[in-house]
Amino acid sequence: MQDYILLSKDTRIANIIEGKLEPVLPDRLPLLLQRTGDYLAWLESRAIDRSRVNSRLLKKALRLGKKDDINTVLAVNAATITDNFWVKPIDDTETTYADIRFTMNRFDNLALTGDVNAFDQPPSRTPELTNTGSFEKCWRLVDGQWWMAKAGRPEELYSELLSYHLGKLLKLPIAEYRANGAFILSRDFTDGAKVDFEPAAALIGDESDYLKIYEALKPFGEAVTHPYMRMCSFDALVLNMDRHEHNFGVLRDSETGAVLSLAPLFDHNIALVSRGYPRNITAVGDRLIQDFAELLQHVGKPIALPKLSRGKIERCMNKIPWELPQTDDVTAPRQFVVEYLSNRQKELGARCKDLLILRVPQRERELER
């Protein structure tokens, strides 16, 4: 394998000699490299998911000779939209960070929809080769700002957009979402890599146990652990079944490497009614709620969330331009979702007792008097 330099912006932070990592600035290294030192695993973690149909089409349109994960990533210097890390051959003395940053994306429609017209485009640098995740998606530059466009079934898009509006209402740090025709857009929360996003997998590896994750995050203090607890409470509320180590993470200072905070919450398209209308509308005995209650008991510190009234849930739903499908069992989908969320909130309060405080805002209390 060719020898490389690993950089953050234009600062050399490591050499890779014969595939082995030689740190120059250890505190600035990607967290996965700090934890394991495995350079090849770090490269592979940045590659577009090969199981996506449009991933294969994209590689063909770009005329990639070698389509494995490592060579796919190296085709764009391992650069991504959401952090400042990249690599170049060790004998390359001319290429700078400005040369490898993404300033356009001619293959967004191919990555998102498999648009055949993209095959007429000449190969060019695209952030799609390092756009991870299993759903068809793409990066789009809108008025100088990168947005992620994602495809999905109507129930998935609805659930994600409703989760966003609920998260805002609960004053959670959550990535911005908006409807865009038959797709959903999410704004780059690093604002053009002003900070570095690192997925939790870089810190914890393949781990899904709430308690173990919490303990792994404790060294970074309450700026990370407290929003992690709130994230878990929100996942329990909206039945986010697909929270995993690649769809949450931390933000780091790109100049010092310091962990600043938990990243804004994203990826709620496998929540709520994305996989159909749950039979257990009461949420009694729900496993996600039970897991969160156990985490809260383990930590032993109460957390507070604004209380969602039925009216608030309905107002969030009014902001969504799509409608949910009716079924033989659910003829009034909006009413079902309101009832379901209300029941989940009630069950959370019952299971977590004094450790989860559901507060009615002061203004609402005054209005009720």
C-alpha positions, 0 to 999 in steps of 0.5 A: 500500500502507498504511504500517506499523510493524514491531515486535519485541514492543512496540519499533518497529524499522522503518517501512514507508513506501510499501512501503519499509523505513526501519530504526529499530533495524537490529540488531533487524531480521529477518535477511532484511530486514538482508540484502535490505531487501525488506519484501514478500519478508519478508511473503511468507516468513511465509505459509502454503503456498498449495499445501496443500489445507487452506490454501485451506479455511482461508482460505475458512473465515476469510472472507479477502477477499484470499487472496494471501500478503501479505494473508493474513499481514497478516490476523494482523499478520504474527505467528507462534508462533516469533518476536516480529516483527509489524506494524501500521498506522502510525496505530495507536497502541493495538494492543500485542503482547499484543493480537496474540499467539496465545492459542488456535487454533480452526482446528487441525483444519481446517489439519491434516485439513480438518475440515468442522466448522471452517466453523461457527466464526466467524472468529478469529485463528489462527497457521495463516496464518503456519504455513509448510511444504508438509505439512498441519500445525497448531499446538495449545496443550497445557497452555499449550505450543504443539506442532506437529501434522503429518500424513504417511504411516506411513513418514514419521511413523516416520522422523521419530520414529526420527530424533528418538530417534537424535538424542537418543541422539547428544546433538544439539540436536533438537526434541522429538517424540512420537507422537499417534495418527495424527499426530506432535507437535513442541514449540515450541522457542522456548518461546513466542517467548522467543527468535526463530527465523529460517530459514536462508533469511533468511541465505543465500537460496536456497542448498543447497551445504554449503560455501557455507552453512558460509562464510555461517555462519562470522561467527556463530562456533562456536555456529552452525558446529559444530552445523551440521556435526553437523546435516550429519553426522546428515542423512548418517546418516539419509538426510535428503534434504530439508534445505533453507534453510527447515527449519533456522535460528538462534535470536536474542536477542529483546531485542538481535537477537544470534544465539545458536545454531543452532536445534534440528534438526527436519523429518526426515520425508523421511529413512530409509525415508520414501520406501520401502526404499533399494536401496543398503543398503550406502550405498557411494557415497551422495551425502549421505555424499560431500557431508558428507565434502567439507564436513568436508575443507573445514573441516579440523576433526574432529568427534565423535559417539557410536557407534550400536550395533545394540542402541541402534538397536533400543532407539530403535525400541522407543519407536515405537508404529507399525510399518513395512509389509512388502514383497516385498523387505523382509519384516523392516522393523525388521531392514532399518532396523538394518542400513541405519543400521549400514551408513551409519554405517560408510560415514561413518566410512570416507569421513571417516576421521580427521575424523569420530570415532565414540566409544563412551561410557566406560560402554559401554567399561567394560561390554565389559571 
